[in-house]
Amino acid sequence: MNTTWYKDFDWLTILIWVTITTFGLVGIYSATLGPVSEFLPAHIQANFSRQLVWVAISVVALIFIQFTSPRSFQQLAYVVYGVGLILTASTIFVGVEVNAAKSWLEIGGIRFQTSEIMKIATILGVANYLTSRRNIEAVNLKTAIVATTMILIPVAIIVLQNDTGSALIFLPLIPVMLFLSGLPYGISLLMISPAIIGYLSIINWKYGVAATIFFTVAIYLLQKRPWLGVTTLLAGLILVTGVNFALTDMLQPHQQNRIEAFVNPFQDPQGAGWNIIQAKTAISSGGIYGKGFMQGTQTQMRFLPEQWTDFIFCVIAEDFGLLGGALAIFALLLLLMRQLSNAQSMKTPFAQLVIVGVVTIYFTHILVNLGSAMGVVPVIGVPLPFMSYGGSSYLSNSIMLGVCLNLYFRQREMSPFA
């Protein structure tokens, strides 16, 4: 690094990161050490101090990454991916079970969630593979199939860990990374259509059918290939039928209640609908300016579930109102936009794919977490990046951000053809 390195470093990203982290720490403090602490066990009250430790560890990790050659991320991509798979798979046999999910390893008294490691490992591995095989075409999908398989393997392992929420976070990587590598618009649309059709089918099967027709027409017009249109139509109708069958005949009663609570939480306000109702109540009760730090009744009276993790945004919105909640969301979106801007300015395909992959993971977390809190999507249980309590999540997100900073800051050291 030259003596004027600090002029080229992305200090704006660091400022945004610090802002988001501060929001998280303030929310965790309010959710665990405010008046609510009398209702919480000692190990929950210690969450704030533990999060501070993880923030410190993450700062060290982020600094260390900046002194790493950017080429090493590409050179070791497959090794990192392989090690990540081994660690993730090992939890099925020797992992520690937390909240019914066997997705944690304990080494030297320290627990970490292997799916968090797998996020950056998958991004690096897939980005390296795709940038070595560019120009994906609809008539030759071998590269796309291999890349998709590289993403679906960790998804399958994480599902076996009984951590479906974490597994779902990986799926948007498929259309995003393939599209940026040259996959045509129509094929990319085909790959994301099942998620949208399935989501709408949960609400009402008629919405699912309407979405199927829309995607069929759109994909045909984009690709001009009848077989793609027919495939979309048949797959969509099968998906709508399958979702409807699963909702009525396959799911267990408690699973059906959770889905029904998403559509109509007041159908079971004391049971399956409790989380959504309390989350919405906390957000709305904050008003425009909020009730004040550690003054939120939903939070401090312990009505809000998992308020230091899954519903941390509700704590912030209740304490600091619409203004505070909007500022927190703005900071998150600003972080994403900054990384996309950095990726656009870079000439190295590998670096671009890695940064966009990280943004995709962040965005999916934000969308699902905030959507769950606002009742827009079913409560899945994923953390809000840099805000929710959780050492593995915070460290993983910081490492991904550190890699993005490194690739942008030291981009001159990478070949534009890599």
N, C-alpha and C positions, 0 to 999 in steps of 0.2 A: 504493500500500500504506500502511496506517495504521502508527502507531508501535509497535503491539503485534502486528505481523504474525507474529512468531515464536511467539506463543501458539497460533495457528491452524494453523501448518505441521505437516505429518505427519512428525514426527521419528522415529516408530516405524518407518516405511518406510525412512528413511535408515539407521537403526541395523541393520535387517535386511539392507539392501543392503551396508553395510560389512562385516557378518559374513560374508555369502556371498562377497564379493570377497576377504576375508582367507583363507577356506578355499581359494579358487582360487589365490591367489598362493602360499600355502604348498605346495599340491600341485604347482604349476608349478615352484617352486624345487626341490622334492624330485625331480621327474621330469627335471630338466635340469641341475641344478648339484650334485646329490649325487654319491656315488661313481660313478653311472652316466655322469657327464660324460665320463669317459675313453673311452666307447664312442660318443660323440656328436660330430658336426661342430660347428665354432665357431658357425655360424649358428643351430643349435638351442640351444646353450648361452646364446645371447643372447636367447632367448624371454622370460625373466623380466624383464629390463630393458626390453624392448620393451613387455611387458604393463603395466609400471609407467607408461610414457609414455602408453599408451592409457587407463589409469585416470585419469591427470591430465587428459587431454583430455576425457574423459567427465564429470569433475567440473565443468569449465568449461562444457561444453555443458548439463549439468543445471541449473546455476545460471542460465545465460543464458535457458533456457526458462521459468524461473519469473518472469521479467520480461516475458514475452510475453503479450499479451492472449489469453485463452482463446477469444475469438470468432474470432481469426485462424485457428485450426485448422480451424474449420468453413468460413470464408470462402475459404480457400486449399486446401481439401481436394481439389477436382478438379484444381487446378493441380499440387499435389504428386503426385497420382496420375498425371497425364499425364507429368510430368517423370520420375517413377520408371520408367514404362513405356519412355520413350525411352532412358534410361540402361541399363535392363536389356536391351532389345532390341539396343542398340548393341554389347554385348559379343560377340554372335554374329559380328560383322564385324570389330571392332577390339579385342576383349578379349584378356586375357592368360590363357593356359591354365595352371592349377595342378591337379595331381592328376587330369589327364584331363578337368577341367571348365573350360570357357571362360566363367567367370562373374565375371571380375575386370576392372576398368578401372584403368589406371595414368595418373595425372595429376600432373605435377610430381614424379615419383619416388615418389609415394605410391599404393599399391594399395588398393582397397576392393572388397568384394563387393557387386554391385548388388542381389542378391536380399535382402540385409539391409535396404537402403533401401526396397525394395518392400514390406516387411512393414508398416511404419507407414504408408506411402503407401496401401496397399490398405485397411487398417483405417479410415483417415480418409475415403477416398473412399466406401467401402461404407456406413459409418456415416452420412455426410452424405446419401447417396441414400436409405437406408431411413428415416431420421427425417423426411424430407420426404414420404414415402409410407407412412404407417402403415396398420394394419389389413389385413395380408395374409391372404387367405382361400384355402382349398383350391380353391374354384371359380374363382378368378381369380389365377393364378400369374404374371402378367406381371411384377410387381415382383420376385418371387422369382427369376424367370429372369434378369432384368437384373442383379440383385445377384450371382447365381451366376456369370454371365458375367464380371462385373468381377473376380471372384476367379480364375476359370479362365484368363483371358487371361495374367496373370503366371505362372501355373502352367505353361501351355504353353510360354511363352518360356524359363522356367528349365529345363524338360525339354530343350528344344533346346540349352541350354548344357551338357547332359550332367550336370546336378546334380539328379538325381531326389530325393535326400534332402531338399534344401531345398524343392523343389516340394511334397513331401508335407506339409510343415509348414503350408501355406496351407489345405489341404482342410478341416480341422475348423472353419474360420471359417464355412463355408457353413451347416451345421445350427445352430451356436450363434447366430450373428448373426441368421439368419432366424427362429429360434424366439423370440428375445427381441423381435423386431419384430412378432410376432403369428402366425407360422406355426403351425398346429395341431400337437398332439402326434404324431398319426399320420403326418403328412407329414414332420415332423422325424425321426421314427424311420425312415421310408422312406429318407431321405437319408443316414443314418449306417449303415444295414444293409449296404450293399455292402462297406464296409471290414471289418466284423466277419465277414461271411460269407466274404470273400476270405481273411482271416487264418486262420480256422479251416479253410478248404479246403486251405491250404498244409500244415497239420499232418496232416489226414486228410479225404478227401472226404465221409465219413460225418458228420463234425462240421459241415461246410458245409451238407449237406442238412438236418440237425437244426436248425441256426440259421435256415435258410430257412423251415422250417415254423413255427418259433417266431415269427419276424417277421411272417409271413403272418397268423397268427391274431391276434397283438397289434395289428397295424395295422387289421385288419378290425373288431376289437372297439372300437378307439378312434374310428374314422371312420365305421363302418357303411356303407361304400361298397364293394360287391362288386368294382368295377373296380380299386380300389386293392389289394385282396387278391390278385386275379388277377395284377396287374402285379408285385407283390412276389414271388409264387410263381414266375412265369416268369423274371423278372430274376434271382432267386436261383439257380434251376436252371441258367440259362445261364451265370451267373458261376462256379458250381461246376464245370460242364463245361469252361468256358474255362480256368480255373486248372489243372485236371487235364491238359488238352491242352497248355497252355503248359509245364507242368513236365516233360512226357514227350516232346514233339515240337518245341517252338518254341525253348526256351531253349538257349543255347550250353552246352557242357559245364562251363565254369567257373561259369556262372550256376546251373546245376543243382547243382553242388557246393556253392555257397553256401547254397542253399535246404536241401539235404540236411544240411549242417553245422548249420543252425539246428535241424532236427528231431533230428539225432543227430550232435553234433560229434565224437564219438570214432570215427565211421566214417572220417574222414580227419584224424587228430590233428595231423599234420605239415603239412597243407595248409589246406583250407578251414575246418577246425574249430579251427585254431590260436588265432585271436583270441578266440573264445568260451571255450575251455578256459583260456587264460592269464588272461583277465579274471575268470572264476569262481575260479580258483586264488588270484589276488591278493586278492580280496575275502575268501575263506574263510581265507586264511593269516593275516589280521590278528587273528583271534580276537576276544575281547571288548574288550581294551584296546589292541590294535595292537602292532606291532613297534618302534615309535618313529620319530620324525622322521628320514627318510632312511635307515631301516634295513630297509625292505621288500625282500626278496630278488627278488621278481618284477619290481619296479621297477628296483632298482639293478643287477641282472644283465641288464637289457634284454630280458627275456622278454615284457614287456607291450607290445603295439603301440600306437602313437599315444597314449602315456601322458600327454602334456601337453594333448591335445585331446579326442578321442572317449572315452578311458578315464581321464579325470582322476579320476573318482569312485573307481576301483579303487585309485589311488595313495593317496587320502585314507583309504579303508577299510583298506588294508594298513598304512599308517603309524599310524593312530589307532583302528583296530579298529571293532567294531560300534558302540561309543559315539560315536566320531567320525563315522562314516558316517551314523548315525541323526540326529545333531545337524545335519549338513549337509543331509540331506533335510528335516528339520523346519524349518530356516531357509528353504528353498525353498518349502515348503508354506505356511509362515507368511506369506511375501511374497504368495503368491497369495490367501490368505484375507483378508489386510489390504486388498488392492485390491478384492476382491469386496465386502467390508464397506463400503468407501468408495463403490463404485458404487451399492450398495443405498440409501445415505443421500442420494444426489443426486436432484434433481428434473428434471434436464435429460436427455432421451432420448439426445441425441447424445453427451454425456459418458459416460453409462452404457454405451452400445454400444462406445465407444472403449476404455474401461477393460476391459470384458469381452473385447473382441477381443484386447487385449494379454495378458490372463491366459490366453486360449486358446492364443496363440502360445507363451507361456512353458510352459504345462502340456504342450503337445505336445512341445516340446523335452525337457522333463524326462522325460516318459513314454518317448519313443523312446530317449534317451540311456541312462537307467538300465535300461530294458528290454533294450537291446543288451548292456550290461555284465553283466547277470544272466542273459542267454540266454533272455529271455522273448519278445523280438522279434528278427527278423533284424538283423544288424549293418548299419545304414544309413549311419552317419557324420554325426551332427549334434552340435553342441556343447551342453554343459550351461550354461545361462544364468549369466553372471557368474563362472563357475568355469573353463571351458575356455579355453585360450590362443586368442587371435584378436582382433585389433584391431577389424575390421569388426563382428564379432558383439558384442563388449563395448560398443562405441559405440552400435550400433543398439539393443541392449537397454536401455542407459542413457537414450537419447533417448525410447524408448517409456515408460520409467518416469518420466522427467521430464515428459512430456505428461500422464500419469496424475496426478502430483503437482500439476501446474498446474491441471488441471480440477477437482480436489478443493479445492485451496487457494483458488482464485479463482472458485468456483462462483457466488458472488453476482453476478458480472459477466455471467453468461449467463442468457438468458430460459428459464424452465422449459418453454416451448413449443418451444424450438429442437430 
